[in-house]
Amino acid sequence: MNHEAISVFDMFKIGVGPSSSHTLGPWKAATLFLFSLKEKKILEEVRGVKILLYGSLAKTGIGHGTDIAVQLGLSGDDPVTFDVDKIDHKIQNILESKKIFLDATFEVVFDPIRDIEFLMKESLPYHPNGLSFIAELNNGEKIKETYYSVGGGFVEQEGVITENSSTDVTLPFPINNAEDLLHWCRKTGLSIHEVVLENESTWRSEEETKAGVLTIWQVMKECLYKG
């Protein structure tokens, strides 16, 4: 039976919350748009940016910090390493100055109240979590790209077929459901965590997997104690 190979690091991600699909996903979408502008070598030509939030992202965007996430993404900040204690100060700075530094380098005029639109009555056909970025260049040309936050922090760009190298592998113990997991445990005598570790070794060494999981656990504990 066909199966999709998914790593524990596809399921457990470090990032600013509260939502993987409404916060982390839009943040990553903004980062991808930034990367696209850099690849086209036009980032330094941008004089303004607008963000359109559709459907579910528009309706729950304020509560889930979607508007904050896209600003930090455009600023070139990393959701894994960014100091959450600095978020309020940075967002307030953007609001008051009416400017944003794209990729922390190129200053453009940007008013979050005007340039982030919550289109609550509009929804894109592919997925309810859609958002578009529009960059206006110095010559008046506009570049628009649309992304979808499809859940779990995964992002897809409209019109682009994404090749996920992590899923294009053959696992020693392919698992689609709990029955498969039970089958492999009985057949091999391995415990659940040992079966998972064997599968993870398809992508990286055992040491790297353990180190990565412990890092996630440490972040979880810090979040718990921080409140």
N, C-alpha and C positions, 0 to 999 in steps of 0.2 A: 504494500500500500504506500502511496506517496505520502511524504511528510515534509513539514517545514522545519529545518534545523534552526532552533532558537537557543541562544546562549543565555546563561543566567544574567549576563551583563546587558542583554537586550531587554530583560525584564526588570532588573534593578539598576536604576540610573541615579547618579548624583546630580542634583540640580535645584534651582530655586523653585519653590512651590507657590501656591498650594496644589496646582493641578499639572499633571504631565501633559495633558492635551490642550489645556487653555493657557498655561504659563510656559512650560518648558518647550512645547512644540512651537508656539509663535516666536519665542526667543530664538530658537534654532532657525526658523524660517527667515527671520531678520538677518541672521548671520549668513545664511545661504545667499540672500539677496546682495549683501555686502560683498561676498566673495565673487558673485556674478559680475558686479560692477568693476571689481578689481581685475578680474579676468579679461573683461572687455577694455581695460585700461581707460576707463572713463570716470572713475571715482572722483578724481580731482576736478572734474568738469561739472559735478553736480552742484546746483544752486538751491535746490529745495526737494523735500521728500514729503509724500503723503502716504498714509496707511489706511486701507479700507478693511474694516472687520465685518464679516458677514455672519448671518444666522446665529448659531449658538455662541460663537466668539463675541458677537456684538451684545447679545442678551445677558451674558454672564461675565463679560470682559472686565468690568470694573471690579467685581467681587473676586475674580481670579487673577487680577493683576496683569491681564493681557496687554493693556496699554503701557504698563511699566516694562513688561518683558520685551516688547518690540523696540522700545527706546534704548534699553540696555543692549539689545542685540545689535542695533544699528551703531551703537557706540563702540562696538568691538569687544564688549565684555564677555567673559566665558562663564556660563551658568554653573560650571563645576567648581570654579575657583574664586568667583567673585565674592567679596566680603558682604554678607547680607546687611551688616550694620551700616554700610555706606549707601544703601539703596535710596533711602528717603532723601538724603542730602543731595545726591546726584540728580534725582528726578526733580527736586525742588529747584535746583540750579538751572536745569533745562527750561522749566516752566517760567522762571523769573527772567532769564536772559533771552528767552525766545530763540535760542540757538542750540544746535547739537553738533558734536564733533564726530563725524562719521569715521569709524575705525579708529577713534581717539586721535584723529589727525586733521581731517578736513572739516572746517567749520562751515555750517550752512544755517540759514534762517529756518527756524522750526518752532512752531507754536503747537504744543500737544492738543490744546483745546480746539484749534482750527484744523490741524493737519492729521489728526486721528479721527476717523469717522466711524461711528457705530451704526451700521446699516441693519437695524433690527428687523425690518420687514423684507429684507432681501436675503436669499440663500442661494449658494451656488449648487449646481446639480450633482457634482461629484461627491461632495461630503459637506455636512453642516458646519464643520470647522474650517471655513475658508477665509483667507486674507490676501489682499493684494498690496503690493508696494509700487508706488509711482515715483520715479526720480525725474526731476526736470533739470536738463542740462543748460549750460550757459548759452547755447545756441537756440534754445527754445524747444529742442527735441525732448520727448518724454519716453522714458523706458518703463514698461510695466511688466511685472511678473506676479503670478498668482501661486500661492502655496496652500496645502491642506495639512492640518495637524490631525493625523488619522488615529491618534491614541498612543499611549505609552511613550510619548516623546518622539515618535516617528513622524517624519515630515515628507510629503511628496510634492513635487513641483508640477504644476499643470503643463501637460504636453511633453513631459520628460519621463522616459521609462527608467526607473531606478533599478540598478543592478546591485543587489545586496549580497556581497561576497560571503557574509557570515552564514547565509542560508543555503549557499550553493556548495554544500559539503555532504558527505555520507558519514553518518554517525555510526559508531560500533553498536550502539543500542538505540535504534530509532524508536521514538515514543510519540504516539498520537493521543493517548488517553491513559487513565489509571490502570486499565487492564494490561496495556503494553508494559507499563512499569512493573507491575506485579509479575508478569511473565519473565522479564529479564532478571528480576531478583531471585525467583525460584530456579531459573535455569542456571544462573551463574553462582548463586550463593552470596552474591554481593548485597550490601545494604543499599538503601535508596541513595544516600549521599555518595556512596562509592560508584554507583552506576552513573550518577550525574557527573562526578569528577572524571570518569573515563570519557564521557562524551565531551566535556569541556577541553580535554587534552587534544581533541581534534584541532582546536584553534590555537592553543598556547601550551606552555609547559605547566606542570602541576604546581610548581612554585609560583608562577605568575597568577594562576587562578586563585590560589589560596591568598596571595598578597592582595589581589583585587577585592576579593570577598571580605577580607578583614578591614580593608579601607572603607568599604561600604558600611560595614557594621560599626566602625568607629564614628562615621558621620551620623548614623542613625542614633547612636548613644548621645552624641553631642546635641543633636536636635531634641532628644528627649529631655535632657537636663536643662537645655536652654529654655524650653517651653514655647 
